[in-house]
Amino acid sequence: MASKQSSDAARLLARRSVKARREAWGEEAFVQKMRAWGKLGGRPKGSRNRKGGSK
């Protein structure tokens, strides 16, 4: 039960953080910065490398 409560609290905190950043930076800057930090969509850079070296 405690893990669900902490999960809900973390989710609420993250949503508030996103809302505050969107309001402070504007929508376009928010998306641009979050993509640059690897927080929005897609896989992180370098994830396309195959396991075990190049082939």
N, C-alpha and C positions, 0 to 999 in steps of 0.2 A: 504494500500500500504506500509506503514511503517513497518508493521509486516513482510511482505514478504522480504523486504530489510534486516531487522535485522535477519531473519531466514537464508537468503542466506549468510550473513556475518558470522553468527555463524557456519554454515556448512563449509564454507571456512576455518575459523580458526581451526575447529576441524580436517579437513583433513590435514592442514599444521602441526598441532601438532602431529598427528599420523605418518606422514611422517618423521618428525624430530626424534621422539622416535624410530621408526624402524631403521633409519640410525644410531642412537647413540647406541642402545642396541643390534641390530641384530634381525632377525625374531623370533628365538626361545625364546630369553629372553623377547621380546615384548609380545608374546602370553602368556608366562608363567606369567609375571607380570600382564597383563591385566586380565587374568582369576582369579588370586589371588585377585585382587581388585574388581572382580565381574562385569567387563566391557565387557566381551565377552561371548556371548551365554548362554543359559540356564537361569534358574531362580536363584535368590539369595538364599543363604543358609537360611534354616528355612522357606521357602515359602511352603513347603509341609504340614505344620501344618494345621489341619482343623480348621475352624472357630468354636468357641464355646467350645474349649477344646479337650482333647483326647478321642477317641472312639475306 
